[in-house]
Amino acid sequence: MGDAEAGKKIFAQKCAQCHTVDKGGKHKTGPNLRGSFGQTGQVPGFSYSNANTNKGIIWGEETLMEYLENPKKHIPGTKMIFASLKKKIEREDLIQYLKWATSS
């Protein structure tokens, strides 16, 4: 499921403006995503919306597929301004990249 190289390009085009994945990378408008896969996504030092904090999501393939399709529907009240990735293949590619790029 998904192609990490294609996902890297999607990340650069659609995500890198707000997020980083580098170990020790700084937060931007959104949090550094390093180590977030398989975690609740509460990265120290980033101010999350109450909606994100209270949702208690474990970020994995299934939750990311739903979230990236429509973030505001999946977590009403989220601060994330990204509209969505409508194409399933793009979401699959991005998720494969994030699994690789954010691993500790």
All heavy atoms as an XYZ file, in Angstrom:
808
protein
N       0.832     -1.177      0.000
C       0.000      0.000      0.000
C       0.880      1.244      0.000
O       1.608      1.502      0.940
C      -0.900     -0.018      1.234
C      -1.714      1.228      1.406
S      -2.958      1.036      2.676
C      -2.431      2.267      3.819
N       0.823      2.011     -1.036
C       1.512      3.281     -1.109
C       2.964      3.207     -1.514
O       3.624      2.194     -1.367
N       3.462      4.313     -2.029
C       4.832      4.457     -2.511
C       5.476      5.619     -1.757
O       5.082      6.778     -1.926
C       4.784      4.739     -4.012
C       6.131      5.021     -4.636
O       7.119      5.231     -3.910
O       6.199      5.048     -5.880
N       6.464      5.315     -0.910
C       7.089      6.329     -0.066
C       7.751      7.443     -0.873
O       7.718      8.612     -0.469
C       8.092      5.684      0.882
N       8.351      7.113     -2.020
C       8.990      8.146     -2.841
C       7.957      9.139     -3.379
O       8.192     10.347     -3.384
C       9.785      7.526     -3.990
C      11.133      7.004     -3.567
C      12.044      8.096     -2.985
O      12.152      9.189     -3.572
O      12.629      7.846     -1.926
N       6.818      8.620     -3.838
C       5.736      9.501     -4.292
C       5.208     10.308     -3.110
O       4.896     11.494     -3.237
C       4.619      8.692     -4.937
N       5.134      9.670     -1.951
C       4.675     10.352     -0.741
C       5.600     11.469     -0.315
O       5.153     12.499      0.206
N       6.896     11.296     -0.545
C       7.867     12.344     -0.219
C       7.580     13.610     -1.028
O       7.647     14.731     -0.511
C       9.281     11.843     -0.495
C      10.369     12.821     -0.131
C      11.740     12.206     -0.350
C      12.843     13.152      0.090
N      14.170     12.544     -0.036
N       7.236     13.435     -2.293
C       6.902     14.567     -3.152
C       5.617     15.250     -2.687
O       5.521     16.480     -2.668
C       6.765     14.111     -4.601
C       8.079     13.675     -5.212
C       7.899     13.125     -6.595
C       9.232     12.579     -7.101
N       9.089     11.794     -8.311
N       4.643     14.445     -2.293
C       3.382     14.998     -1.788
C       3.649     15.789     -0.503
O       3.132     16.887     -0.326
C       2.348     13.880     -1.543
C       1.938     13.257     -2.879
C       1.129     14.420     -0.790
C       1.187     11.950     -2.760
N       4.479     15.233      0.383
C       4.822     15.932      1.617
C       5.467     17.279      1.300
O       5.094     18.301      1.884
C       5.752     15.090      2.493
C       6.041     15.731      3.819
C       5.205     15.528      4.902
C       7.143     16.566      3.987
C       5.445     16.141      6.127
C       7.396     17.179      5.200
C       6.546     16.969      6.274
N       6.410     17.291      0.372
C       7.100     18.534      0.006
C       6.121     19.568     -0.555
O       6.234     20.762     -0.257
C       8.204     18.244     -1.004
N       5.148     19.111     -1.329
C       4.204     20.025     -1.975
C       3.088     20.490     -1.051
O       2.648     21.632     -1.121
C       3.562     19.352     -3.189
C       4.518     19.056     -4.306
C       3.900     18.151     -5.369
O       2.832     17.575     -5.181
N       4.591     18.022     -6.493
N       2.622     19.604     -0.171
C       1.392     19.894      0.562
C       1.552     19.985      2.077
O       0.654     20.493      2.749
C       0.342     18.837      0.236
C       0.064     18.749     -1.254
C      -1.228     18.089     -1.555
C      -1.416     18.000     -3.050
N      -2.599     18.669     -3.502
N       2.666     19.510      2.622
C       2.786     19.424      4.082
C       3.963     20.205      4.659
O       3.891     20.685      5.791
C       2.933     17.967      4.516
S       1.705     16.842      3.836
N       5.053     20.284      3.908
C       6.307     20.840      4.433
C       6.215     22.323      4.785
O       7.040     22.813      5.557
C       7.445     20.604      3.443
N       5.240     23.015      4.272
C       5.067     24.414      4.633
C       4.749     24.543      6.124
O       5.154     25.500      6.766
C       3.954     25.041      3.801
C       3.703     26.500      4.142
C       2.612     27.105      3.273
O       2.208     26.561      2.265
N       2.130     28.260      3.688
N       4.065     23.545      6.680
C       3.625     23.613      8.081
C       4.281     22.581      8.996
O       4.220     22.731     10.219
C       2.115     23.430      8.162
S       1.181     24.748      7.346
N       4.846     21.510      8.449
C       5.391     20.412      9.255
C       6.830     20.084      8.861
O       7.220     20.246      7.712
C       4.563     19.132      9.057
C       3.172     19.218      9.567
N       2.854     19.114     10.897
C       1.998     19.378      8.918
C       1.547     19.209     11.046
N       0.997     19.378      9.857
N       7.569     19.557      9.834
C       8.886     18.984      9.577
C       8.858     17.532     10.023
O       7.977     17.127     10.784
C       9.996     19.743     10.343
O       9.713     19.690     11.741
C      10.100     21.184      9.899
N       9.820     16.751      9.548
C       9.917     15.342      9.952
C      11.307     14.996     10.484
O      11.536     13.875     10.909
C       9.554     14.375      8.788
C       8.089     14.496      8.415
C      10.441     14.611      7.584
N      12.201     15.958     10.468
C      13.582     15.709     10.880
C      13.690     15.501     12.383
O      12.993     16.163     13.159
C      14.474     16.891     10.493
C      14.443     17.165      9.005
O      14.374     16.202      8.230
O      14.477     18.357      8.631
N      14.596     14.618     12.785
C      14.853     14.415     14.205
C      15.350     15.735     14.787
O      16.285     16.336     14.270
C      15.891     13.315     14.406
C      16.088     12.950     15.847
C      16.989     11.744     15.996
C      17.054     11.329     17.451
N      17.797     10.082     17.619
N      14.699     16.199     15.830
C      15.060     17.471     16.439
C      14.576     18.682     15.657
O      14.914     19.807     16.006
N      13.791     18.447     14.605
C      13.287     19.545     13.792
C      12.340     20.431     14.580
O      11.677     19.987     15.511
N      12.285     21.691     14.197
C      11.444     22.630     14.925
C       9.991     22.530     14.476
O       9.690     22.028     13.388
C      11.966     24.050     14.743
C      11.867     24.570     13.328
C      12.368     25.991     13.230
C      12.153     26.483     11.801
N      12.365     27.890     11.665
N       9.114     23.016     15.337
C       7.710     23.132     14.992
C       7.548     24.337     14.081
O       8.277     25.315     14.197
C       6.852     23.334     16.240
C       6.940     22.222     17.230
N       6.733     20.905     16.904
C       7.221     22.234     18.549
C       6.874     20.158     17.979
N       7.183     20.949     18.991
N       6.607     24.233     13.180
C       6.232     25.374     12.346
C       4.806     25.728     12.751
O       4.489     25.673     13.936
C       6.327     24.999     10.870
C       7.738     24.720     10.376
C       7.696     24.410      8.895
C       9.061     24.275      8.280
N       8.974     24.033      6.830
N       3.954     26.012     11.788
C       2.542     26.214     12.082
C       1.953     24.937     12.669
O       1.098     24.970     13.536
C       1.775     26.610     10.803
O       2.382     27.762     10.246
C       0.322     26.889     11.094
N       2.448     23.803     12.182
C       2.085     22.499     12.709
C       3.289     21.885     13.397
O       4.416     22.367     13.254
N       3.079     20.798     14.125
C       4.175     20.189     14.871
C       5.162     19.421     13.991
O       4.815     18.979     12.894
C       3.465     19.229     15.819
C       2.229     18.836     15.074
C       1.811     20.078     14.327
N       6.381     19.261     14.510
C       7.321     18.314     13.922
C       6.683     16.933     14.094
O       6.214     16.587     15.180
C       8.663     18.403     14.655
C       9.650     17.375     14.173
O       9.441     16.164     14.287
N      10.758     17.837     13.653
N       6.676     16.143     13.037
C       5.985     14.853     13.056
C       6.878     13.669     13.437
O       6.409     12.536     13.475
C       5.341     14.595     11.687
C       4.320     15.654     11.250
C       3.839     15.374      9.837
C       3.157     15.713     12.228
N       8.144     13.925     13.717
C       9.085     12.854     14.047
C       8.577     12.061     15.255
O       8.221     12.614     16.277
C      10.455     13.453     14.366
C      11.535     12.442     14.590
C      11.813     11.713     13.296
N      13.008     10.916     13.389
C      13.743     10.609     12.360
N      13.414     11.026     11.163
N      14.793      9.859     12.500
N       8.505     10.750     15.103
C       8.096      9.874     16.193
C       6.603      9.838     16.453
O       6.163      9.222     17.411
N       5.806     10.485     15.594
C       4.369     10.553     15.857
C       3.592      9.325     15.378
O       2.497      9.071     15.857
C       3.775     11.814     15.235
O       3.932     11.809     13.838
N       4.149      8.568     14.445
C       3.425      7.403     13.914
C       3.289      6.360     15.007
O       4.262      5.975     15.637
C       4.160      6.813     12.698
C       3.233      6.148     11.736
C       2.639      6.877     10.720
C       2.931      4.811     11.848
C       1.775      6.281      9.832
C       2.056      4.198     10.975
C       1.476      4.935      9.961
N       2.060      5.940     15.263
C       1.798      4.975     16.320
C       1.655      5.613     17.693
O       1.489      4.928     18.687
N       1.705      6.943     17.752
C       1.593      7.682     19.013
C       0.320      8.520     19.017
O      -0.359      8.648     18.013
C       2.809      8.597     19.204
C       4.137      7.885     19.176
C       4.271      6.877     20.306
O       3.930      7.149     21.444
N       4.755      5.684     19.970
N       0.049      9.147     20.141
C      -1.141      9.992     20.251
C      -0.974     11.318     19.536
O      -1.929     12.053     19.366
C      -1.503     10.282     21.721
O      -0.407     10.938     22.332
C      -1.871      9.023     22.458
N       0.219     11.655     19.125
C       0.425     12.886     18.382
C       0.583     14.114     19.253
O       0.556     15.225     18.754
N       0.742     13.936     20.525
C       0.930     15.077     21.420
C       2.429     15.325     21.588
O       3.047     14.892     22.543
C       0.267     14.809     22.770
C      -1.217     14.526     22.660
C      -1.998     15.657     22.013
O      -1.914     16.788     22.441
N      -2.740     15.351     20.976
N       3.010     16.041     20.643
C       4.440     16.329     20.633
C       4.729     17.443     21.638
O       4.067     18.486     21.620
C       4.895     16.758     19.219
C       6.365     17.101     19.199
C       4.573     15.665     18.208
N       5.691     17.233     22.536
C       6.025     18.270     23.514
C       6.423     19.578     22.840
O       7.083     19.585     21.810
C       7.231     17.681     24.263
C       7.143     16.207     24.045
C       6.517     16.039     22.690
N       5.950     20.689     23.409
C       6.328     22.000     22.908
C       5.418     22.561     21.828
O       5.639     23.659     21.349
N       4.396     21.805     21.430
C       3.467     22.315     20.430
C       2.108     22.537     21.084
O       1.634     21.714     21.854
C       3.323     21.357     19.238
C       2.469     21.925     18.151
C       2.978     22.877     17.277
C       1.145     21.546     18.011
C       2.180     23.435     16.287
C       0.345     22.096     17.017
C       0.861     23.041     16.158
N       1.477     23.646     20.756
C       0.175     24.003     21.318
C      -0.938     23.469     20.413
O      -1.204     24.025     19.351
C       0.070     25.522     21.445
O      -1.211     25.877     21.918
N      -1.553     22.383     20.853
C      -2.636     21.765     20.082
C      -3.977     22.388     20.436
O      -4.159     22.906     21.538
C      -2.704     20.260     20.387
C      -1.549     19.483     19.842
C      -0.394     19.301     20.594
C      -1.594     18.938     18.570
C       0.682     18.597     20.095
C      -0.524     18.234     18.058
C       0.610     18.067     18.829
O       1.668     17.375     18.323
N      -4.916     22.278     19.515
C      -6.282     22.698     19.824
C      -6.863     21.720     20.842
O      -6.416     20.570     20.953
C      -7.146     22.684     18.554
O      -7.308     21.362     18.081
N      -7.854     22.172     21.572
C      -8.538     21.278     22.511
C      -9.148     20.091     21.770
O      -9.169     18.981     22.290
C      -9.629     22.026     23.284
C      -9.050     22.958     24.320
O      -7.933     22.772     24.785
N      -9.811     23.981     24.669
N      -9.621     20.339     20.558
C     -10.228     19.266     19.757
C      -9.228     18.139     19.522
O      -9.560     16.963     19.692
C     -10.734     19.819     18.435
N      -7.988     18.473     19.137
C      -6.973     17.443     18.906
C      -6.598     16.742     20.205
O      -6.485     15.519     20.249
C      -5.722     18.047     18.272
C      -5.837     18.193     16.781
O      -6.637     18.987     16.309
N      -5.064     17.445     16.042
N      -6.394     17.513     21.245
C      -5.991     16.952     22.536
C      -7.059     16.002     23.061
O      -6.746     14.896     23.520
C      -5.744     18.080     23.552
O      -4.755     18.956     23.031
C      -5.280     17.533     24.878
N      -8.305     16.407     22.991
C      -9.397     15.607     23.550
C      -9.744     14.386     22.713
O     -10.320     13.433     23.229
C     -10.644     16.474     23.745
C     -10.418     17.555     24.782
O      -9.571     17.419     25.665
N     -11.164     18.638     24.664
N      -9.405     14.393     21.430
C      -9.741     13.267     20.545
C      -8.934     12.017     20.915
O      -9.432     10.911     20.805
C      -9.506     13.662     19.078
C      -9.986     12.670     18.064
C     -11.474     12.741     17.852
C     -11.866     11.866     16.679
N     -13.260     11.954     16.348
N      -7.674     12.189     21.328
C      -6.863     11.059     21.769
C      -6.555     10.042     20.683
O      -6.450      8.854     20.959
N      -6.370     10.496     19.478
C      -6.107      9.610     18.340
C      -4.713      9.004     18.433
O      -3.756      9.674     18.791
C      -6.218     10.391     17.018
C      -7.664     10.774     16.773
C      -5.664      9.602     15.844
C      -7.851     11.642     15.556
N      -4.613      7.733     18.086
C      -3.320      7.096     17.860
C      -3.096      7.177     16.350
O      -3.884      6.649     15.568
C      -3.298      5.612     18.307
C      -3.681      5.489     19.782
C      -1.941      4.978     18.007
C      -2.675      6.044     20.753
N      -2.022      7.869     15.936
C      -1.778      8.083     14.514
C      -1.193      6.838     13.863
O      -0.059      6.488     14.098
C      -0.850      9.280     14.306
C      -1.485     10.555     14.732
C      -1.128     11.311     15.801
C      -2.596     11.197     14.132
N      -1.961     12.395     15.894
C      -2.870     12.361     14.877
C      -3.398     10.912     13.026
C      -3.902     13.236     14.559
C      -4.424     11.794     12.714
C      -4.667     12.930     13.463
N      -2.009      6.189     13.056
C      -1.606      5.013     12.294
C      -2.185      5.105     10.893
O      -2.793      6.115     10.524
N      -2.013      4.053     10.117
C      -2.480      4.080      8.729
C      -3.967      4.366      8.617
O      -4.389      5.211      7.823
C      -2.145      2.751      8.033
C      -0.672      2.579      7.761
C      -0.365      1.304      6.993
O      -1.173      0.901      6.131
O       0.705      0.728      7.255
N      -4.765      3.683      9.410
C      -6.212      3.828      9.305
C      -6.680      5.223      9.717
O      -7.467      5.857      9.013
C      -6.895      2.774     10.183
C      -8.373      2.637      9.937
C      -8.959      1.467     10.702
O      -8.429      0.340     10.559
O      -9.932      1.692     11.428
N      -6.174      5.720     10.846
C      -6.599      7.047     11.295
C      -6.107      8.137     10.346
O      -6.828      9.094     10.083
C      -6.127      7.347     12.730
O      -4.729      7.104     12.833
C      -6.871      6.520     13.741
N      -4.899      7.990      9.819
C      -4.397      8.983      8.866
C      -5.180      8.966      7.558
O      -5.419     10.013      6.968
C      -2.909      8.773      8.597
C      -1.982      9.329      9.671
C      -0.557      8.824      9.471
C      -2.015     10.842      9.688
N      -5.597      7.784      7.112
C      -6.412      7.716      5.886
C      -7.684      8.534      6.060
O      -8.076      9.293      5.177
C      -6.768      6.263      5.537
C      -5.664      5.497      4.862
S      -5.198      6.133      3.232
C      -6.572      5.588      2.244
N      -8.336      8.386      7.204
C      -9.569      9.129      7.475
C      -9.279     10.620      7.664
O      -9.971     11.471      7.108
C     -10.245      8.587      8.724
C     -10.778      7.186      8.580
C     -11.322      6.634      9.888
O     -11.664      7.434     10.795
O     -11.419      5.413     10.013
N      -8.270     10.922      8.460
C      -7.956     12.314      8.787
C      -7.551     13.112      7.559
O      -8.057     14.214      7.337
C      -6.839     12.343      9.831
C      -6.488     13.725     10.315
C      -7.331     14.418     11.172
C      -5.308     14.342      9.917
C      -7.017     15.691     11.624
C      -4.982     15.618     10.362
C      -5.838     16.287     11.219
O      -5.514     17.540     11.653
N      -6.655     12.570      6.752
C      -6.157     13.298      5.588
C      -7.219     13.499      4.515
O      -7.118     14.410      3.703
C      -4.934     12.595      5.000
C      -3.694     12.606      5.894
C      -2.630     11.681      5.329
C      -3.159     14.017      6.065
N      -8.240     12.658      4.530
C      -9.326     12.827      3.565
C     -10.166     14.069      3.910
O     -10.652     14.765      3.025
C     -10.224     11.599      3.535
C     -11.295     11.665      2.480
C     -12.106     10.398      2.364
O     -12.132      9.596      3.308
O     -12.708     10.207      1.300
N     -10.308     14.358      5.204
C     -11.085     15.524      5.624
C     -10.783     15.820      7.092
O     -11.518     15.405      7.977
C     -12.575     15.272      5.419
C     -13.396     16.521      5.606
O     -12.989     17.480      6.257
N     -14.589     16.520      5.039
N      -9.684     16.548      7.362
C      -9.277     16.809      8.746
C     -10.355     17.452      9.609
O     -10.556     17.051     10.757
C      -8.080     17.751      8.595
C      -7.535     17.450      7.249
C      -8.726     17.118      6.407
N     -11.064     18.421      9.091
C     -12.060     19.128      9.891
C     -13.287     18.268     10.193
O     -13.961     18.489     11.198
C     -12.456     20.427      9.218
C     -11.288     21.417      9.201
C     -11.715     22.787      8.786
C     -10.569     23.751      8.697
N      -9.774     23.940      9.870
N     -13.563     17.293      9.362
C     -14.659     16.365      9.641
C     -14.210     15.339     10.683
O     -14.975     14.984     11.577
C     -15.095     15.653      8.356
C     -16.228     14.677      8.572
C     -16.634     13.999      7.277
C     -17.715     12.968      7.526
N     -18.013     12.194      6.312
N     -12.979     14.861     10.559
C     -12.476     13.834     11.475
C     -12.246     14.399     12.878
O     -12.490     13.726     13.867
C     -11.191     13.208     10.919
C     -10.770     11.972     11.611
N     -11.491     10.804     11.557
C      -9.708     11.716     12.398
C     -10.887      9.879     12.274
N      -9.804     10.408     12.803
N     -11.758     15.639     12.956
C     -11.563     16.305     14.249
C     -12.165     17.704     14.151
O     -11.468     18.675     13.851
C     -10.067     16.392     14.643
C      -9.419     15.017     14.683
C      -9.933     17.080     16.010
C      -7.940     15.043     15.046
N     -13.471     17.816     14.389
C     -14.091     19.140     14.370
C     -13.397     20.064     15.383
O     -13.156     19.673     16.522
C     -15.545     18.869     14.783
C     -15.764     17.419     14.437
C     -14.430     16.757     14.678
N     -13.024     21.255     14.927
C     -12.348     22.194     15.805
C     -10.833     22.158     15.714
O     -10.159     22.908     16.410
N     -10.278     21.300     14.841
C      -8.828     21.244     14.678
C      -8.301     22.575     14.145
O      -9.008     23.285     13.427
C      -8.401     20.102     13.735
O      -6.968     20.054     13.691
C      -8.919     20.280     12.320
N      -7.061     22.918     14.519
C      -6.427     24.136     14.010
C      -5.822     23.914     12.628
O      -5.457     24.866     11.958
C      -5.300     24.587     14.953
C      -5.769     25.055     16.292
C      -4.687     25.743     17.113
C      -3.408     24.997     17.262
N      -2.442     25.645     18.174
N      -5.716     22.662     12.211
C      -5.078     22.370     10.931
C      -5.898     22.978      9.798
O      -7.083     22.699      9.656
C      -4.927     20.863     10.727
C      -4.118     20.512      9.503
S      -3.454     18.864      9.653
C      -3.560     18.305      7.978
N      -5.229     23.811      8.985
C      -5.928     24.523      7.924
C      -5.925     23.773      6.596
O      -6.561     24.185      5.647
C      -5.341     25.940      7.724
C      -3.861     25.866      7.399
C      -5.607     26.803      8.947
C      -3.235     27.193      7.019
N      -5.218     22.652      6.535
C      -5.134     21.837      5.315
C      -6.509     21.282      4.982
O      -7.177     20.695      5.848
C      -4.129     20.707      5.542
C      -3.976     19.790      4.378
C      -3.350     20.213      3.220
C      -4.457     18.499      4.434
C      -3.196     19.366      2.140
C      -4.314     17.634      3.363
C      -3.677     18.079      2.216
N      -6.949     21.464      3.757
C      -8.289     21.031      3.358
C      -8.412     19.514      3.315
O      -9.238     18.935      4.014
C      -8.658     21.629      2.013
N      -7.591     18.846      2.485
C      -7.693     17.385      2.382
C      -6.819     16.853      1.253
O      -6.316     17.606      0.431
C      -9.132     16.968      2.104
O      -9.534     17.416      0.825
N      -6.664     15.547      1.262
C      -6.121     14.800      0.119
C      -7.255     13.881     -0.319
O      -7.520     12.869      0.321
C      -4.910     13.959      0.525
C      -3.562     14.624      0.590
C      -2.502     13.637      1.068
C      -3.154     15.201     -0.749
N      -7.942     14.243     -1.359
C      -9.121     13.485     -1.798
C      -8.755     12.138     -2.434
O      -9.482     11.165     -2.287
C      -9.953     14.308     -2.779
C     -10.549     15.555     -2.173
C     -11.585     15.222     -1.131
C     -12.235     16.493     -0.600
N     -12.857     16.313      0.686
N      -7.621     12.096     -3.144
C      -7.253     10.865     -3.853
C      -6.660      9.842     -2.878
O      -5.657     10.112     -2.214
C      -6.257     11.165     -4.967
C      -6.832     12.022     -6.066
C      -5.801     12.300     -7.140
C      -6.379     13.207     -8.212
N      -5.352     13.583     -9.193
N      -7.270      8.677     -2.850
C      -6.828      7.615     -1.939
C      -5.361      7.257     -2.162
O      -4.611      7.074     -1.203
C      -7.713      6.384     -2.122
C      -7.367      5.261     -1.176
C      -8.286      4.065     -1.359
C      -7.881      2.964     -0.396
N      -8.662      1.739     -0.604
N      -4.921      7.175     -3.408
C      -3.535      6.799     -3.710
C      -2.557      7.830     -3.142
O      -1.492      7.480     -2.637
C      -3.297      6.558     -5.218
C      -1.910      5.975     -5.461
C      -3.498      7.824     -6.022
C      -1.694      4.593     -4.894
N      -2.927      9.107     -3.190
C      -2.063     10.137     -2.605
C      -1.964      9.971     -1.091
O      -0.892     10.141     -0.519
C      -2.570     11.536     -2.961
C      -2.359     11.905     -4.405
C      -2.806     13.320     -4.713
O      -3.512     13.952     -3.877
O      -2.448     13.807     -5.798
N      -3.077      9.664     -0.450
C      -3.054      9.436      1.002
C      -2.203      8.215      1.334
O      -1.402      8.245      2.270
C      -4.473      9.279      1.548
C      -5.298     10.554      1.440
C      -6.590     10.536      2.239
N      -7.424      9.374      2.079
C      -8.344      9.200      1.145
N      -8.539     10.140      0.226
N      -9.078      8.107      1.099
N      -2.352      7.149      0.559
C      -1.554      5.939      0.786
C      -0.061      6.227      0.623
O       0.755      5.784      1.440
C      -1.988      4.825     -0.171
C      -3.352      4.270      0.128
C      -3.857      3.306     -0.934
O      -3.315      3.286     -2.066
O      -4.806      2.568     -0.631
N       0.289      6.965     -0.418
C       1.697      7.316     -0.662
C       2.251      8.167      0.474
O       3.339      7.908      0.996
C       1.850      8.064     -1.995
C       1.561      7.200     -3.218
O       1.522      5.955     -3.084
O       1.386      7.785     -4.306
N       1.498      9.181      0.877
C       1.948     10.063      1.955
C       2.120      9.294      3.258
O       3.112      9.473      3.968
C       0.957     11.218      2.144
C       1.298     12.196      3.263
C       2.670     12.836      3.067
C       0.215     13.259      3.376
N       1.207      8.411      3.562
C       1.292      7.624      4.798
C       2.531      6.729      4.786
O       3.234      6.624      5.797
C       0.002      6.809      5.013
C      -1.142      7.770      5.372
C       0.190      5.748      6.094
C      -2.521      7.159      5.295
N       2.837      6.131      3.651
C       4.046      5.295      3.579
C       5.291      6.143      3.804
O       6.216      5.730      4.495
C       4.130      4.561      2.236
C       3.127      3.450      2.114
C       3.170      2.493      3.288
O       4.216      1.962      3.645
N       2.023      2.285      3.920
N       5.311      7.339      3.242
C       6.437      8.243      3.471
C       6.528      8.618      4.949
O       7.609      8.592      5.549
C       6.330      9.496      2.610
C       7.344     10.536      2.992
C       8.701     10.334      2.713
C       6.973     11.699      3.663
C       9.647     11.274      3.094
C       7.926     12.637      4.038
C       9.259     12.407      3.758
O      10.197     13.319      4.144
N       5.397      8.984      5.554
C       5.416      9.377      6.961
C       5.860      8.234      7.876
O       6.582      8.472      8.843
C       4.039      9.892      7.388
C       3.621     11.243      6.803
C       2.181     11.557      7.162
C       4.557     12.345      7.258
N       5.457      7.032      7.558
C       5.914      5.869      8.354
C       7.428      5.784      8.329
O       8.057      5.551      9.361
C       5.314      4.563      7.802
C       3.895      4.328      8.226
C       3.295      3.101      7.570
C       3.947      1.828      8.019
N       3.264      0.639      7.452
N       8.013      5.982      7.168
C       9.470      5.906      7.024
C      10.147      7.136      7.628
O      11.088      7.030      8.412
C       9.826      5.748      5.544
C      11.295      5.862      5.322
C      12.218      4.879      5.509
C      12.008      7.018      4.892
N      13.483      5.361      5.231
C      13.373      6.675      4.855
C      11.629      8.307      4.559
C      14.355      7.577      4.476
C      12.605      9.216      4.182
C      13.952      8.832      4.149
N       9.670      8.330      7.248
C      10.362      9.570      7.596
C      10.252      9.952      9.063
O      11.097     10.667      9.578
C       9.826     10.724      6.742
N       9.218      9.485      9.746
C       9.024      9.897     11.137
C       9.457      8.833     12.131
O       9.298      9.036     13.333
C       7.548     10.266     11.409
O       6.730      9.103     11.237
C       7.085     11.380     10.487
N       9.981      7.731     11.644
C      10.388      6.686     12.575
C      11.595      7.165     13.398
O      12.459      7.861     12.892
C      10.719      5.390     11.844
O      11.777      5.587     10.945
N      11.570      6.805     14.647
C      12.625      7.284     15.567
C      13.925      6.559     15.378
O      13.999      5.459     14.953
C      12.149      7.113     17.000
O      11.006      7.885     17.201
